[in-house]
Every structure is written in structure tokens, then in C-alpha cells.
């Protein structure tokens, strides 16, 4: 019984190859009134067998890319790298500017607070009383 399945498969393949077609196409239905329109559509969709095999040979998974394709992909990678580099440089500059503004604002607030503290605690003597006190 195990030999029946391969024999049947071989027979089916043999029948299919004997009825081999010149090109891939959709069978026209004689009852169809729009036969001419479907033929035109079939001609636009399907291609002769030689062109199809050449297409798949030219661009199969293991086929070698042409130098033009390699160069185009390389240019695309370089352009993507350049865009990425510009984006991250812009982000870094914006962050540095933000940090600098925050630091300047903090220093300004600290300076203002220090100045207010000195004005409030100034006793008319120079330097301020903290450094001008006599020890008892």
C-alpha cells in the first residue's frame, strides 16, 4: 500500500506535464458574453512562460544582484545613515540648548536669592556682619 501513493502522484504529474501549456492563462468560458474584455485583462496580467522563467531567474532569492542594484542600495543606506545622523545631531543640540537654558535660569535664581539674602542681612558694615563679628 505504501507504493500506491507515489505511483498515483507520478501518474498525476505525468498527465499534467503531457497537457503542458505555453503560458499561464485563465480558461475562457464560452457562455461568457464579455469574452473579449477578459482576454485583454488576461493578456495584461499573464506573461509567456519564457518571460516568467527569465523573471524568476533574474530575481530569485539566490540570484546575484547587478552592480546597479548594489550601488542603488548602498546609496539608500548612506542616505538613511546621513538622515539618522542629522536627526540625532539636531536632537543633541536641542537638548544641549535646553540644559544650558535651565542651568542659566538656575544660576540666575541662585544669584538673585544670594543678593536678596545679602541685602536683607546687611548691617552697614563691610564685609557683612557674619565675617565682621568680634568674638566674646
C-alpha positions in Angstrom: 0.0 0.0 0.0 2.9 2.4 0.6 3.9 2.2 -3.1 0.4 3.2 -4.3 0.7 6.8 -3.2 3.9 7.6 -5.1 2.6 5.8 -8.2 -0.6 7.8 -8.2 1.4 11.0 -7.7 3.7 10.1 -10.5 0.8 9.4 -12.8 -0.9 12.7 -12.0 2.3 14.6 -12.7 2.7 12.7 -16.0 -0.8 13.7 -17.0 -0.3 17.3 -16.1 3.0 17.6 -17.9 1.6 16.0 -21.1 -1.1 18.7 -21.2 1.6 21.4 -20.6 0.7 25.0 -21.6 2.6 27.6 -23.4 1.7 30.3 -20.9 -0.3 30.8 -17.8 -3.9 32.0 -18.7 -7.4 31.8 -17.5 -9.7 29.5 -19.5 -12.4 31.4 -21.3 -16.0 30.4 -20.6 -17.9 30.1 -23.9 -21.1 31.2 -22.1 -19.4 34.4 -21.1 -20.6 37.4 -23.1 -17.6 39.5 -22.1 -15.0 37.2 -23.5 -13.0 39.9 -25.3 -12.7 42.0 -22.2 -11.4 39.1 -20.2 -8.9 38.2 -22.9 -7.5 41.7 -22.8 -7.3 41.5 -19.0 -5.6 38.1 -19.1 -3.0 39.4 -21.6 -2.3 42.3 -19.3 -2.0 40.1 -16.2 -0.2 36.9 -17.5 3.0 36.7 -19.4 4.5 34.0 -21.6 6.3 31.2 -19.9 9.8 32.2 -21.2 9.4 35.7 -19.8 8.1 34.3 -16.5 11.1 31.9 -16.1 13.5 34.7 -17.0 11.9 37.0 -14.5 12.3 34.4 -11.7 15.8 33.5 -12.8 16.7 37.1 -12.8 15.3 37.9 -9.3 15.3 34.7 -7.4 16.3 34.6 -3.8 19.8 33.3 -4.5 20.4 35.3 -7.7 23.3 37.8 -7.8 22.3 41.4 -7.8 23.5 43.6 -10.5 26.1 46.3 -9.8 23.5 49.0 -10.4 21.2 47.4 -7.8 24.1 47.1 -5.3 25.0 50.8 -5.9 21.4 51.9 -5.5 21.0 50.0 -2.2 24.3 51.4 -1.0 23.2 55.0 -1.8 20.0 54.4 0.0 21.8 53.1 3.1 24.2 56.1 3.0 21.3 58.5 2.7 19.4 56.8 5.6 22.6 57.0 7.7 23.0 60.6 6.9 19.4 61.4 7.8 19.8 59.4 11.1 23.0 61.3 11.9 21.4 64.7 11.2 18.3 63.8 13.3 20.4 62.7 16.3 22.7 65.7 16.0 19.7 68.0 15.9 18.2 66.2 19.0 21.5 66.5 20.8 21.8 70.2 20.0 18.3 70.9 21.2 19.0 69.0 24.4 22.2 70.9 25.0 20.4 74.2 24.4 17.7 73.2 26.9 20.2 72.1 29.5 22.1 75.4 29.1 18.9 77.4 29.5 18.0 75.5 32.6 21.5 76.0 34.1 21.4 79.7 33.3 18.0 80.1 34.9 19.1 78.2 38.0 22.3 80.3 38.3 20.2 83.5 37.9 17.7 82.4 40.6 20.6 81.4 42.9 22.3 84.8 42.3 19.1 86.7 43.0 18.5 84.7 46.2 22.0 85.3 47.3 21.8 89.0 46.5 18.5 89.3 48.4 19.9 87.5 51.4 22.9 89.8 51.5 20.7 92.9 51.2 18.4 91.7 54.0 21.3 90.8 56.3 23.5 93.8 55.6 24.2 95.7 58.7 26.0 98.7 57.2 29.4 97.2 57.8 31.7 95.8 55.1 32.2 92.9 54.9 28.8 91.7 56.2 28.3 91.2 59.9 28.9 87.4 59.8 32.5 88.0 58.9 32.9 91.2 61.0 31.7 90.0 64.4 34.0 90.2 67.4 34.3 87.1 69.4 33.4 87.4 73.0 
